[in-house]
Amino acid sequence: MRSCLLYIGTEDGMFVFRWDGGKKLNRIGRGLEGHAVRGIAVHPRKAQIAYVACGLRGWGLHRTRDSGQSFELVDFEDRWVWDVVFHPCHPAPAEPRALYVGTEPPMLYVSHDQGRTFQAFAGIERLPSRSQWKFFYEPFYAGHVHGIAIHPERPERIFAGVEHGALIYTHDGGSTWHEALVGYDLHRVAVDPRDADRVFAGAGEGLFISEDAGRTWAPVPALRDKYVHAICFDPRQPERVYVYVAEDGGPLYKSEDGGRSWRPIGGGLPAARPADTLSVHPEASDVLFYAGDVGSNKSKVFVSFDRGGSWEPLSEELPKVWRLRVGTSD
């Protein structure tokens, strides 16, 4: 099995580990101490490169070019950054077409030059519900944009969630913006890899699915009123979908039919609070990684070798984990 890098964003900065297929992790990078990590984008072809979003208890967008041995501030030093996503091209080019960043105060930005410059999607400010978006913490109290999702075959369609406020989307590359699920607590958005019209939205009120590229939405009865904070498609078998909900003892759900039916998995696993800490190995879809809370502001990473049927611990205790992303290594 090909080894991979685990980028683990915590309440106290970033940890980077190499996993070689066994039952332990080897730490190879550490940095951004004192910053809470809210988003991670691992380069699709060069896993030693990653962009890291810090916010609420930390600031800015940062980058590592050496698997977390060193970091540099890229931009947004005066605001909270809640998400960062590469444009998902398949097959991945040497350099992705774009990098998207969601911030608080709430705005979505795009860079077409590897983070040297960013442009704001100004039309977001004109959405009808914009004045109602809010979050609970000073100095902004403004809500934030995260859960950015783009289908690789329809790059003109961009989706994101506002916590708390609405799901926002464009079908024309950002010239015009629309909103849905107004007033909801949006966390994560994902587009079905097989069907660019099917969009999933995870919120504090449950899981929702749109069959018409975001125009209308229906709740998923099996996950109604659950606090959904992660949606993860199997990259090799996209009809398999995983969802994380903030519930101790059974925080993970799996669908084998593209989200039409669901069953709980991961019995006995600890919850991770409002975190996105579930990832599938990019090349071995039987292997899942998940980080859950094991104490006051302490987390541990777990691994499953059977698509979530059973789990075992993979790490010692870490600071509270907020994000976990995986990239293949050489």
C-alpha positions in Angstrom: 0.0 0.0 0.0 1.4 3.4 -1.0 2.3 5.6 2.0 0.6 8.9 2.6 0.9 12.1 4.5 -1.6 13.1 7.2 -2.0 16.8 7.7 -3.6 17.2 11.1 -4.7 20.7 12.1 -5.2 21.2 15.8 -6.0 23.9 18.4 -2.3 24.4 18.7 -1.1 24.4 15.1 -0.2 21.8 12.5 1.2 18.3 12.8 2.3 16.3 9.7 2.8 12.5 9.8 3.9 9.9 7.4 1.8 6.7 7.4 3.4 3.6 5.8 0.5 1.2 6.2 1.1 0.0 9.8 -0.4 0.9 13.1 1.7 4.0 13.9 2.4 7.4 12.6 5.8 9.0 12.1 5.9 12.7 12.7 7.8 14.7 10.0 6.5 18.2 10.5 5.2 20.6 13.2 4.4 24.3 13.1 2.0 27.2 13.5 1.9 26.8 17.3 -0.6 29.1 18.9 -2.9 29.0 15.8 -6.1 27.0 15.6 -6.3 25.3 12.1 -9.6 25.6 10.3 -8.8 24.4 6.8 -6.1 22.4 4.9 -5.6 22.0 1.2 -3.0 19.4 0.2 -1.5 19.9 -3.3 -2.9 17.1 -5.5 0.4 16.2 -7.1 3.0 17.4 -4.6 1.9 16.4 -1.1 4.8 18.2 0.5 3.0 21.4 -0.4 -0.1 22.4 1.6 -2.0 25.6 2.4 -3.3 26.0 6.0 -6.2 28.2 7.1 -6.1 29.6 10.7 -8.9 31.4 12.5 -10.8 32.2 15.7 -7.8 31.5 17.8 -5.2 32.4 15.1 -5.0 34.3 11.9 -4.2 34.1 8.2 -3.5 31.7 5.3 -0.1 29.9 5.6 1.8 27.5 3.3 4.3 24.8 3.7 6.5 23.5 0.9 8.4 20.8 2.9 5.7 18.7 4.6 5.3 21.0 7.6 8.9 21.5 8.6 8.5 25.2 7.9 5.6 27.6 7.2 5.2 31.0 5.6 2.3 33.5 5.8 0.7 33.9 2.4 -2.1 36.4 3.1 -5.1 37.4 5.2 -3.1 38.2 8.3 -5.9 40.5 9.5 -8.8 38.1 9.3 -9.8 34.6 10.2 -9.5 32.0 7.4 -11.9 29.1 7.7 -11.3 27.1 4.6 -8.9 26.6 1.7 -9.5 24.4 -1.3 -7.7 23.6 -4.5 -9.7 23.4 -7.7 -10.3 19.6 -8.2 -9.1 18.8 -11.7 -8.9 15.2 -12.8 -6.3 14.1 -13.7 -4.5 16.7 -11.6 -2.3 19.1 -13.5 1.2 20.0 -12.3 -0.4 23.1 -10.8 -4.1 23.4 -9.9 -6.1 26.0 -11.9 -7.2 27.9 -8.8 -7.1 28.1 -5.0 -10.2 29.2 -3.1 -10.2 30.7 0.4 -13.2 31.4 2.7 -12.8 34.0 5.5 -14.4 35.9 8.3 -15.6 38.6 7.8 -17.5 36.5 5.3 -16.0 36.4 1.8 -14.8 34.0 -0.7 -11.6 34.6 -2.6 -9.8 33.0 -5.6 -6.2 32.9 -6.6 -5.0 31.9 -10.1 -1.3 32.3 -9.3 -0.6 29.9 -6.4 -1.5 32.4 -3.8 0.5 35.4 -4.9 -2.7 37.5 -5.4 -6.4 37.0 -4.5 -9.6 38.4 -5.9 -12.9 38.6 -3.9 -16.2 37.5 -5.3 -17.8 40.9 -4.6 -21.3 39.8 -5.5 -21.5 37.8 -2.3 -21.9 41.1 -0.4 -25.2 41.8 -2.4 -27.0 38.6 -1.4 -30.3 39.4 0.4 -29.5 37.6 3.6 -26.0 39.0 4.0 -26.9 41.5 6.8 -28.2 38.5 8.9 -25.0 36.4 8.8 -23.4 36.1 12.3 -21.0 34.2 14.4 -20.6 34.5 18.2 -17.1 35.8 18.6 -15.4 39.2 18.7 -14.1 41.1 16.9 -16.1 40.3 13.8 -19.4 38.6 15.0 -19.9 38.3 11.2 -20.2 34.6 10.2 -17.7 32.9 7.9 -17.4 31.1 4.6 -16.3 27.5 4.5 -17.3 24.1 3.0 -16.1 25.2 -0.4 -17.0 22.7 -3.2 -16.5 22.6 -6.9 -17.1 19.8 -9.4 -14.1 19.1 -11.6 -16.2 19.0 -14.8 -18.2 22.1 -14.0 -15.7 24.7 -12.6 -18.1 27.6 -13.2 -20.3 26.2 -10.4 -19.0 27.1 -6.9 -20.7 26.2 -3.7 -20.0 27.2 -0.1 -21.6 27.4 3.3 -21.9 30.4 5.7 -21.9 29.7 9.4 -24.4 31.0 10.4 -26.4 32.2 7.4 -27.0 30.4 4.2 -25.7 28.2 1.4 -24.3 30.4 -1.3 -23.5 29.4 -4.9 -22.8 30.6 -8.4 -23.3 28.9 -11.8 -21.3 31.3 -13.8 -17.9 31.5 -12.2 -18.8 34.1 -9.7 -20.5 36.8 -11.8 -23.8 36.3 -10.1 -24.5 34.6 -6.7 -27.6 32.9 -5.2 -28.5 31.7 -1.8 -30.5 28.7 -0.3 -31.1 27.2 3.1 -31.2 30.8 4.4 -30.9 30.9 8.2 -29.3 27.5 8.5 -26.0 26.7 10.2 -24.0 25.5 7.2 -20.8 23.6 7.7 -19.8 21.5 4.7 -20.8 21.2 1.1 -19.8 18.4 -1.4 -20.7 17.7 -5.0 -21.4 14.1 -6.1 -18.4 13.1 -8.3 -20.7 11.2 -10.7 -23.4 13.9 -11.1 -22.6 17.6 -10.9 -26.3 18.4 -10.2 -26.3 16.5 -6.9 -25.0 18.6 -4.1 -24.8 17.6 -0.4 -24.9 20.2 2.4 -24.1 19.4 6.0 -25.6 21.7 8.6 -26.4 21.9 12.3 -29.9 20.9 11.3 -28.9 17.7 9.4 -27.9 16.6 6.0 -29.6 18.1 2.9 -29.4 17.1 -0.8 -30.1 19.1 -3.9 -30.8 17.4 -7.3 -30.7 20.6 -9.3 -27.3 22.2 -8.5 -28.4 24.0 -5.4 -31.7 25.6 -6.4 -33.9 23.4 -4.2 -33.1 21.2 -1.2 -34.6 18.3 0.7 -33.5 16.9 4.1 -32.2 13.4 4.4 -34.6 11.7 6.9 -32.0 9.4 8.4 -29.8 12.3 9.4 -32.5 14.9 10.3 -31.6 17.2 13.1 -28.1 15.7 13.5 -25.1 18.1 13.7 -23.3 17.2 10.4 -19.8 18.6 10.1 -18.1 16.4 7.4 -19.0 14.8 4.1 -16.5 12.6 2.4 -16.8 10.7 -0.9 -14.7 7.6 -1.5 -12.4 8.8 -4.3 -12.3 5.3 -5.9 -15.9 4.3 -5.4 -17.9 7.5 -5.3 -21.2 5.8 -4.6 -19.8 5.3 -1.1 -20.2 8.4 1.0 -19.3 9.0 4.7 -20.7 11.6 7.0 -19.5 12.8 10.5 -22.0 13.9 13.1 -21.2 15.2 16.5 -22.4 12.2 18.5 -20.4 10.2 21.0 -20.3 6.5 20.5 -21.3 6.5 16.8 -20.3 9.7 15.1 -19.9 8.2 11.5 -22.5 7.2 8.9 -22.0 5.5 5.6 -24.0 5.2 2.4 -23.3 2.6 -0.3 -25.8 4.0 -2.8 -24.8 7.6 -3.3 -26.6 9.0 -0.2 -30.0 7.4 -0.7 -29.7 5.2 2.4 -27.5 5.4 5.5 -26.3 3.2 8.3 -24.1 4.1 11.4 -20.5 2.9 11.6 -17.7 3.4 14.0 -19.5 2.2 17.1 -17.5 3.3 20.2 -15.6 6.1 18.5 -15.5 9.4 20.4 -17.0 12.5 18.7 -14.9 15.4 17.6 -17.3 18.3 18.3 -17.7 20.7 15.4 -14.7 19.4 13.4 -14.0 17.8 10.0 -11.5 15.0 10.8 -12.5 12.2 8.5 -10.6 11.3 5.4 -10.3 8.3 3.0 -6.9 7.2 1.8 -6.5 8.6 -1.8 -5.5 5.2 -3.3 -6.7 2.6 -0.9 -10.4 3.2 -0.3 -10.7 0.5 2.4 -8.5 2.7 4.7 -10.1 5.6 6.6 -8.6 8.0 9.1 -10.5 9.8 11.8 -9.6 11.9 14.8 -11.9 12.1 17.9 -11.7 13.7 21.3 -10.3 11.6 24.1 -10.1 14.3 26.8 -10.3 18.0 27.6 -8.8 19.6 24.4 -7.1 16.3 23.5 -7.6 14.1 20.5 -6.4 10.9 19.0 -6.2 9.6 15.4 -7.9 6.2 14.6 -7.6 4.1 11.5 -9.9 1.6 9.8 -8.8 -1.0 7.3 -12.3 -2.2 6.4 -14.2 0.9 5.3 -15.3 1.9 8.8 -16.3 -1.5 10.1 -13.7 -1.6 12.9 -11.2 1.0 14.2 -8.0 1.1 16.2 -5.9 4.0 17.6 -3.1 5.2 15.4 -1.5 8.1 17.5 -0.7 9.3 20.9 -2.7 12.2 22.3 -2.6 15.4 20.3 -4.0 18.9 21.0 -7.7 19.1 20.0 -7.9 18.2 16.3 -10.1 20.4 14.0 -9.1 19.2 10.5 -7.5 16.1 9.0 -6.5 15.8 5.3 -4.5 13.1 3.5 -2.1 13.3 0.5 -0.2 10.6 -1.2 3.6 10.7 -0.7 6.5 9.5 -2.9 
